[in-house]
Amino acid sequence: MKLKQIATINAGYPFRGKIPEVSDSSVIAVQMKDVSLTEGIRWSDCQKTELTGKRPPDYLTTGDILVAARGNHNYAIPIDSALTTNKQAVAAPHFFVVRLKSQNKKKQDILPEFIAWLLNQIPAQRYFEQNAEGTLTKSIRRSVLEETPIVIPPLAKQRTIVAMANTLREEQRIMHQMINNNELMMSTIARDLHLNRNH
């Protein structure tokens, strides 16, 4: 099965030039810097903006999946329920927005979190790598993403995989936090030693 059979894929909002910062706007733009594989989308970091392009905006909704079109790692991030209700959000042009078709032809349901997980795994990443264009900055075309081969297991198995992936991500986040805390402690000790030596 190909991704385009179960989802529509569109480029992010076409800002003309730099994304403008508009402090009193109710619209936010999700950019590459606001996203990480372990934390998902850091909504509080997203820039408030004004939609300058000609195209009417296709605001993000829970269940959409952002896929990085550029860079060495075409990671996928699902939009979770933390999408702020009082704000409308658009994706920056460097993302593709993958939206599952509301009524998939097959009767089985498909979890957006599962599709995001699948796109982040080695087979899909290898496929992106083989089909990427550009020398310095690699990028993938929409047609490449549409043709991504996917396998959809039964819903129960999807749920199990998503739960395992969430647990792993939480463990990585905690470990990352512990490493940061320990590094901070070490630099504090080193600074104290240095100060004491000077006294």
Stockholm file with secondary structure:
# STOCKHOLM 1.0

chainA/1-199         MKLKQIATINAGYPFRGKIPEVSDSSVIAVQMKDVSLTEGIRWSDCQKTELTGKRPPDYLTTGDILVAARGNHNYAIPIDSALTTNKQAVAAPHFFVVRLKSQNKKKQDILPEFIAWLLNQIPAQRYFEQNAEGTLTKSIRRSVLEETPIVIPPLAKQRTIVAMANTLREEQRIMHQMINNNELMMSTIARDLHLNRNH
#=GR chainA/1-199 SS CBGGGTEEEEECCCCSSSCCCCTTCSEEEECGGGEETTTEECGGGSEEECCCSSSCCCCCCTTCEEEECBSSCCCEEECCTTSCTTSEEEECTTEEEEEECSSCSSSSCCCHHHHHHHHTSHHHHHHHHHHCBCSSSCBCCHHHHHTCBCCCCCHHHHHHHHHHHHHHHHHHHHHHHHHHHHHHHHHHHHHHHHHHHHC
#=GC SS_cons         CBGGGTEEEEECCCCSSSCCCCTTCSEEEECGGGEETTTEECGGGSEEECCCSSSCCCCCCTTCEEEECBSSCCCEEECCTTSCTTSEEEECTTEEEEEECSSCSSSSCCCHHHHHHHHTSHHHHHHHHHHCBCSSSCBCCHHHHHTCBCCCCCHHHHHHHHHHHHHHHHHHHHHHHHHHHHHHHHHHHHHHHHHHHHC
//
